[in-house]
Amino acid sequence: MKIDINSDMGEGFGPYTLADDAALMAQISSANVACGYHAGDPLIMDRTVCLARDHGVDLGAHVSFPDRMGFGRRRMDIPLPELEAHVLYQIGALAGFARRAGHRVSHMNPHGALGNLASVDAGIAEAVADATLAFDPEIAFLVLPGSALETAALARGGKVVRLFLADRGYLPDGQLAPRGTPGAVIDDESQVVARVLGVLRRQTLTCVSGEEIAMPVQSVLVHSDTPGAVGLARRLKQEITTIGGEIAPLSAQ
């Protein structure tokens, strides 16, 4: 059982930081790097790419709506051709730093509101998939199982890796429970670890309504800005190995 542990990285701006990316990078196998739209800037992107390279961590583009003030969590009504251009721009920017560092962009993961909409809206999912595969048909998509983005990527011959968000509650349809609703965010580390191990063993999950839903996943996301993220990632790495799993980056899936 090969399992990827990934995290969203580079989500500061200028002198401001949200997480200890250097410490967390040592505990994960793939990194999703902010491309300047919801967070990040050229210097942070450059530094984070080099960290990923030095730790042998896969590099992914964490693309977003152009919403730095809202941290990419606000829905934006953007014409689909324009959205394609925004996605392509962000992947290209990260790829420029990767090329200089001798690394490459191997996957993408849409952030926040864009990620939520790409999971349920076929048009947005297709725009994200078209832009990504136009840049590089070998880039893999981190997707929620059964999502519109998974469907769009597979229909275009793309590679998908099914993702489980370790600290987030799910709805019966397999989508994330909206932030602010009961059970949407899980703060207890032991509970998060138990959920992850249960999902990996059974490939099912108890959603916020109490129903059991299918959850076939190959990658687990630890949010870098979660308090105790470094310790949580370290513990997940140990526990997954203990039950016979092998921590492997997305490119090895």
N, C-alpha and C positions, 0 to 999 in steps of 0.2 A: 504494500500500500504506500504509494508515493503521495505525500501531501506537501503543498506549498504553504509557507507562512509569509504573508505580505503585509505591507503597511503603507499608508499615505505619508509621503515625506516632503520636505522642503516647503512646509506651509507657514513660513514666516514672511516678513517683508522688511527690507533694510536691516536695521539693528534689532528688530523684534523677532523673537522666536516663540514657537508654541510647544516644541518638543525637543528631546535630546536625541536628535537623529543619529549622531555618531554612536551612541550606546545602543540604540535600537537596531541599527544596521547590522550589528554583530549577532543579532538573535533571529534574523529573518532570512528568507531566501529570495524574495522579490520585493522591489520598491516601486510604488506609484508616485511619481514626482510631479508636484504642482508646476504648471507651465506659465504662470504669471497672470492668469485670468481671475482666479479666486484667491490666490496667494502665490508667493514666490516672486522672484525677480532674477535678472540674469546672473548676478553673483551667487545667489542661493542655488539656482539651478546648476551652475557650474560646479559648485562645491558638493552638492548632493550627488551629481553624476560621478564625480571622482570617488566619493565615499562608496558608492555602489560598486564601482569597478574594483576598488582596493579590497572589498570584502567578498568579491565573487558573487555579488547579488544581481539578479536580473533587473533590468531597467524598464519601467513602464511610464507612459504618458498619462497623467491624471488631468484630463481635459475638463473644461467647465464652461458654463455661460460666462460672458464678460461681466462679472459681478463681484468685484473685489470688496466693495462696501458691505455686501451681504454674505461674504464668504461662499459665494456660489450656491447658496441655499434658496434663492428666490427664483421662481419660475419666470422666464422671459419669453415673450412672443416674438420669435425671430423667424423670418422666412427661411424655408429649408435650404435653398441654395446659399444663403448667407451663413447659416449654421454650419454647413459643410466647410465653407471657407474658414470659419473660426476654428473648427476642429483640426483642419489641415495645417493651419498656421501654428497651432500649439504643438502638434507633433513634430513639425519641421523645426521649430525653435529648440525643442529638447534634443532632437537628433543632431543638430549642429554642435551642441556641447558634447554629446556622446561621441561624435566622430572625432573631435579633437582629443578626447580622452582615451580613444581606442576602445570604446564600448559601443553598444548598439541598443536601440529601442526594440524590445522584443514583445511588448504587449501594451495594451491600453485599457484604462478603466475610467469611465466618465464619473465625474464628481457630483455630489449633492443633487440639486434640482435637475440637472441634465441627466444624471444617472437614473434618477427616479422616473423621469419622463421617458427615457430611452427604454426602460423596462416595460412600459405599458402602451406607448404610442408608436405604432408601426412606422409612421412617417419620420419621426425623429430618430427612431432606431435605424431606419434605412439611410438617413443622412449621415449619421455617425459612422455606420459601417462603410458607406461609399467613400467618405473622406479618408478613413483609415486605410482601407484596402487600396485606394488610389495612391497613397503614399508608399505603402509596402504591403503586398499581399501575404507576407509571412508573419505580420504582426498578429498576435493572438488577442482575443477579447476576453476580459474578465466579465462574467455575466452571472446574474441570478438565474438559477435553473428555471426553465420554462418561460423566460422573459421574451419580450419582443426583440430585444437586442440579440439574444441567442438565435432566434428564428432568422433575423435579418442577416447575421453573420454567416450562419450555416447555408442559407440560400445562395450566398455569394461565394461559397467555397472557402470561407474563412475558418480559422481554428478557434474554438471556444474552450475556456477553462471555467468550470462552474464554481462559484464563489459563495462562501458562507461568512457573514459578518458576525464575529464572535460575540459582540456585546449588544446586538440589536434584536428586538422582537419582530416577529413576522406575522403577517395576516394569513387567513386561510387560502388566499390565492397565490401565496408565495412571495408577495411583495413586502417591503419593509413597513412596519407600523409607523405612522407619522410621529415625528418627534413631538413630545409634549403629551402624548396619549399614554395611558397606563400600560406599563410593560414594554414601552418602545426602546428604552435604554436600560441595560442591566449593569449595575455598578459593582456588584459583589464578585470578586475575582474567582472564588471557589465555584460559584454558580456558573460563571462564564466558562471555566475549564470543564465542568461537568457537562454543560450543554455541547461543547465542541466534541468531547470524547463520545458522547451519546450519538451525535450526528455521524461521526466517522464510523462508529460501530454498526449503526442500524440504517444509516442513510435516510433517516426520518427525523422530524422535529415537531415538538409540541408548540403550536403557535399561540398567540396571545389569547385566543378564544378558547383554548383547551383542546382544539382538534389536532390530530396527528396528520402531518402532511409529508410528502416525499421531499427529501433534501439530498440529492446525489451530488456531492461536491468533491473537488480536488484541491481547493485552496481555501485558506482561512485568513480573514482580514483582522488585524489588530489596529485600531485607530491610534495613531502616534500621539494625539493630544489627549488621550484618556489618562487620567491620573494613574500612575503605576504601570504604564504601558510596557516599559522595559522588563519589569518583573513578570508581567503577564505573558509576554512573548517568550521569555526564558522558560517559564513553567510549562507553557503549551508545548514548547520544543521537547522538553524532558518527558512530559506525559505521553505525547504522541509516539515518541521513540520507545517508551516503556511498553505500550500496547502493540508494538511490532511495526509501527509506521516508520517510513524513511522520509526525512525532510528533504525536499527536492524543489528547485526553482521551476517556474512555469515552463521554461524552455526544455526541461527534462520530463514534462508530463506526457 
